[in-house]
Amino acid sequence: MSDKIDWQALQASLTLPTQAFINGQLCPANDKDTYDCINPANGQLLAPVAACSTEDVDQAVAAARATFNSGVWSQTAPAERKAVIKKLAALIMENQAELALLESLNMGKPVMDAMNIDIPGSAACFEWYAESIDKLYGEVAPTDANNVAMITREAMGVVAAVVPWNFPLDIAAWKLAPALMSGNSVVLKPAEQSPFTAIRLAQLAQQAGVPDGVLNVVTGHGHIVGKALGLHMDVDCLAFTGSTEVGKLFMTYSGQSNMKPVWPETGGKSPNLIFADANLDAAVQHAAQGIFFNQGEVCSANSRILVQASIKDAFVEKFLAAAKAVKVGDPLLADTTMGPLVDANHASNVRARIQRAIDEGANLLIDGQGNADDAYVSPTVFDAVDNQMSIAQEEVFGPVAAIITFADEAEAIAIANDSIYGLAASVWSDNINRAHRVAKQLRAGTVSVNTMDALDFSTPFGGYKQSGFGRDLSLHAYDKFTQLKTTWIKLH
């Protein structure tokens, strides 16, 4: 049982993966440069990790291009790729505890969340896409009897995947599974804070039978490694999850280089609309989960909680109780439900946003700023928030809830849509007509009704506006990693 694992003992026995993985080999950066990977729970050094350079990126891309052109993966039958990726999914589960611990050490999430949610979710993602690939068909266009026009999908070639630190293995799987199943070769760039599971994943993929050079991992700083991938003339496609600011940079890099398609899934400031006719207890429970899960470090976190005036006082009372019930502590303890933020620098930024909200006049009901010297920020709750305040407009990426009161349906919709973002939204109402009306009017990629942040491999995940236009998950994800070809045959 996972709650019986001695995580400290497992940590002591681990050899941390700290090098890049290029063409089937672990390797240091060409210039031997490293950076320190820090445990956010205690500020201690975990290990020095390879700080790759543009030269390392060039080598990884060259390896990916060579393997793609060779056909050793790209030209195999879908059933062959399916068997390999299903084996990778099984290997992820065989190494579940190790991967969960690596996630927790890197970014501070409770190890039990990593063990029971992130790692099984990553394995299931590879399994789902492996099972999907031999159910996809091409098309034959309607032509006259003297012509045949076939429409087929082909792999893009070399795919760069740049993923964030909040769900390191999960979001890597969201990119890699459809990219690999399509026949592409991939260069994966994990966030500098969370490289461990990406490196281990590449090793497990090799063990599963993915040919050398098909999956490469380059570690290091975003402004060097990420930029090099974005500007690379031999990268055919770039998929990115992260901040809106960096997503815009990648789009700029595309225009400065080879016009590679860039698929950004970026920031959010998701509204949670709670109407007076909602099931209040369920709404409170999910509202707390929606902003405090994963330390609030979730792009689709329901950070703006819009509550109808007539139930506002009752909601706040119950919500504060739920916030105070969150157990903040050592992420390696089984009963911890909130660990530290990813690093002390990010925690400092979150505290600065909390202070700015106070200065702007928001009413601080629970102050979770804690010790300014560490990475821990506890649940923080503001009331009397105006939607024009920074706390309602800017992504905090921490456990900070902003409660906004509305009078009626029209005002709720107007407030919800008054944002540069449009990633997700939730609607709470037992009136089915209202639920449909409101959901249709919300400018968001996913609207969850009487639940929170609904997610499934069968449905696309992505946003409107400055939340980006990339879509992960579902069969629609194949659109990012394939291109359409028309083959027209004139019959004689």
C-alpha positions, 0 to 999 in steps of 0.5 A: 500500500502506498501509505505504508511506503517509507518515503525517506528510506526510498529517497536515501536509496535513490540515484537522482537522474541529473543528465540530459538524455540524447540519442539513447544516452545519459550525457552531461552538457557539452560544456559540463555546466550545471545548475542546482536543483533545490528541494522546495520543502527544506531548501536543500540541494538535491543535485546539480543538473546538466545545464544544456546549451544551444549545442546540446539542443542541436545534438538532440534535434539532430538525433531526432531528425536522423531517427525520424528520417530513418523510419525506425519509428516513423515508418513502423506499423501503428500496431508496433508503436502501440505495443511499445507505448503500452509497455511504457505505460506498464513500466511507469506503473512498475516504477510508480513509487520512484516517479512519485517521489521524484515529482514530490522532491522536485516541486513540493507536491504531496507525495500521495497526490503524485502517487495516486493521481499524477503517476497513474494519470501519466501511465493512463495517458500513454495507454489511451493514445496507444489504444487509439492509434489503430482506430484512426482512418484517412478519408477519401474525398468525393470526386468524379469516377475518373479521380481518387483523392485520398486525405491522410495524416502524416507525422510532423517530423521533429517535435519540441515539447516544453512542459511546466513544473506543476505537473511535470510527468502528467503534462509531458505525457499529454504531449508525448503520447500523441506525438510519439504515437503519430510517429514523430521524434521528440525533444522534451524540455522539462522545467528547470525546477522539475527535470527528474521524471522527464529523464527517467521517462526517457530511460523507461521509454528506451526500456520499453523499446522506443528506438534511441533518438526518438525521445530526447530530453534536454535539461536547463534554463528556459531562456537558453534551452527553450529559446534554442528549440523555439528558434531551431530551423529543424524543429517542425512543431513546438508544443508548450504549456506554461505562462502566457508571457513565454507562450508569446515568446515562442510564437515570436521565435517561430516567426523569426525562424522557420514558421513552425506551428506553435501550440501554446496552452498558457495562463488562466484566471478561471471563474467559479460561478456559484448561484443561490440554487446550488448545492452549497456544501458540494459547491464549497467542497469543490471550490476549495479543491479548485483553488487549493489542490496542488498548492494552487499551482494549476493553470485552470485553478478556479481562483475567482469565486463568484458567489450570488449575494443572497448566499455569500455569507453562508458560503464564506463561513463554510469555505473558510472552514474548508480552507482551515482544514487543509493540512500544510506540511512536509510533502513526504508525510502521508497526511499532508494535503498541501506542500510548499510552492515550487521554490522560494522565488515563486513563493515570494512572488505569490506573497507580493501579489497577496500584499498588493491585493491588501493594498488595493483594498481586498479584505483578507480573511485568511492570511497564509503568507507564512515565513518569508524565508521558505517556499510555504504559502498556506491557503489565503482567502480574500473577500470584497474583491472587485474584478478590476483588482490585480488579484482578480485579473492576474494569475497568482499560481498559488493557493489564493482565493478571491471571492467576488459577489454578484447580484444576478445571472447577467452580472455573473457572466459579465464578471466571469468573461471580464478577463484576458484569459479563458481556460476554464470555468465552473457553474454551480446551479440546480436549474438546468436551464440556467446551467445551459444558458450560462455555460454557453455564454462563458468564454472558456475552453472547458465549462464544468457544471456542478463539478470542478475542472472536469477532465478526461482523455476523451475531451480536449483541454485548452482555452480561449483568448490569452490562455492560448489555442493549443488543445491537449487530450482527446483525438484532437491532440493529433491535430498538433502533431500531424499534417494533412496530405492530399494524394490525387490520382487521375485514373486512365 
